[in-house]
Amino acid sequence: MSGTAGFSGLGRVLMAAGGLIFLAGLVLYACSRLGIAVPFGRLYGDISYSGKNFKVFVPITSMVIVSLLLTFIFNVLSRFLK
């Protein structure tokens, strides 16, 4: 029985992360519907190349920002859920 007790905390973290991702998606969707420009994906450092038959997009800067935000969020959540 003690083996399943550890999953309770993991379940809370996953639900909180899912809720945050849902809220972020809702905000981005609302911004696009209201015509508010969100430069995410078109930042300096995001690489885009278009050839004749293909297009390559590498969002380096955007992913660094997402990584920093998620690191901050998970650190704050882990401190509150302990």
C-alpha positions as CSV (number, residue, x, y, z in Angstrom):
1,M,0.0,0.0,0.0
2,S,2.8,2.4,0.6
3,G,3.9,2.1,-3.0
4,T,0.9,4.0,-4.3
5,A,1.2,6.8,-1.8
6,G,3.9,8.5,-3.8
7,F,1.6,8.8,-6.8
8,S,-0.7,11.2,-5.0
9,G,1.8,14.0,-5.1
10,L,2.6,13.3,-8.7
11,G,-1.1,13.4,-9.6
12,R,-1.4,16.8,-8.0
13,V,1.6,18.1,-9.9
14,L,0.3,16.8,-13.2
15,M,-3.1,18.3,-12.6
16,A,-1.6,21.6,-11.7
17,A,0.7,21.6,-14.8
18,G,-2.3,20.6,-17.0
19,G,-4.3,23.4,-15.6
20,L,-1.5,25.9,-16.2
21,I,-1.1,24.7,-19.8
22,F,-4.8,24.9,-20.3
23,L,-4.9,28.5,-19.0
24,A,-1.9,29.5,-21.2
25,G,-3.7,28.0,-24.2
26,L,-6.9,29.9,-23.3
27,V,-5.0,33.2,-23.0
28,L,-3.2,32.6,-26.4
29,Y,-6.5,31.7,-28.1
30,A,-8.3,34.7,-26.6
31,C,-5.4,37.0,-27.8
32,S,-5.6,35.7,-31.3
33,R,-9.4,36.1,-31.4
34,L,-9.2,39.7,-30.1
35,G,-6.5,40.6,-32.5
36,I,-3.8,41.1,-29.9
37,A,-0.4,40.4,-31.4
38,V,1.6,37.8,-29.5
39,P,5.2,37.7,-30.9
40,F,5.8,34.2,-29.6
41,G,7.4,32.2,-32.4
42,R,8.6,35.3,-34.2
43,L,11.3,36.4,-31.7
44,Y,14.9,37.3,-32.5
45,G,16.8,34.1,-32.5
46,D,14.0,32.0,-34.0
47,I,15.3,30.6,-37.3
48,S,13.1,30.4,-40.3
49,Y,14.2,29.2,-43.8
50,S,12.0,28.8,-46.8
51,G,13.2,26.8,-49.8
52,K,11.4,26.1,-53.1
53,N,9.7,23.0,-51.8
54,F,10.1,23.1,-48.0
55,K,10.1,25.4,-45.0
56,V,12.1,25.0,-41.8
57,F,11.3,26.8,-38.6
58,V,13.5,26.4,-35.4
59,P,12.1,28.5,-32.5
60,I,15.3,28.6,-30.4
61,T,14.5,31.8,-28.4
62,S,10.9,30.9,-27.9
63,M,11.8,27.5,-26.5
64,V,14.4,29.0,-24.1
65,I,11.7,31.3,-22.8
66,V,9.3,28.4,-22.4
67,S,11.9,26.4,-20.6
68,L,12.7,29.2,-18.2
69,L,9.0,29.8,-17.5
70,L,8.3,26.1,-16.9
71,T,11.3,25.8,-14.6
72,F,10.1,28.7,-12.5
73,I,6.5,27.3,-12.4
74,F,7.6,23.8,-11.4
75,N,10.0,25.1,-8.8
76,V,7.2,27.3,-7.2
77,L,4.7,24.3,-7.4
78,S,7.2,21.9,-5.8
79,R,7.8,24.3,-2.9
80,F,4.0,24.7,-2.3
81,L,3.1,21.0,-2.7
82,K,5.7,19.6,-0.3
